[in-house]
Amino acid sequence: LLDAMTAYMAQMESEVLGKVDKLSRVGWDSYS
């Protein structure tokens, strides 16, 4: 159970980091 939880958390973290990376590449101009 702990391993599954760790894997889930790691997946979520990489997803969030991916979104942040995408945002920084696209630039904040599209959002302001």
N, C-alpha and C positions, 0 to 999 in steps of 0.2 A: 504493500500500500504506500509506503514511504517513497519507494522508487517511482511509482506512478505519479505521485504528487510532485516530486522533484522534476520529473520529465515534463509535466504539465506546466509548472512554473517556468521552466527554461523555455518552453515553446512560446508562452505568453510574452516573456521578456524579449525574445528574439523578434517576435511580431511587432512589439512596441518600438524596438530599436530600428526595425526596418521602416516603420512609418516615419520615425524621426529623421532617418537618413534620407528618405524620399522627400520629406518636407524641405530639408536643407538643400537638396539638389535642385528642386523646383524653384526654391527661393520664396521669401515671404511676400514678394510683390503681389502674387495672386491672391493673398489673403488679406491685404491691407486696402 
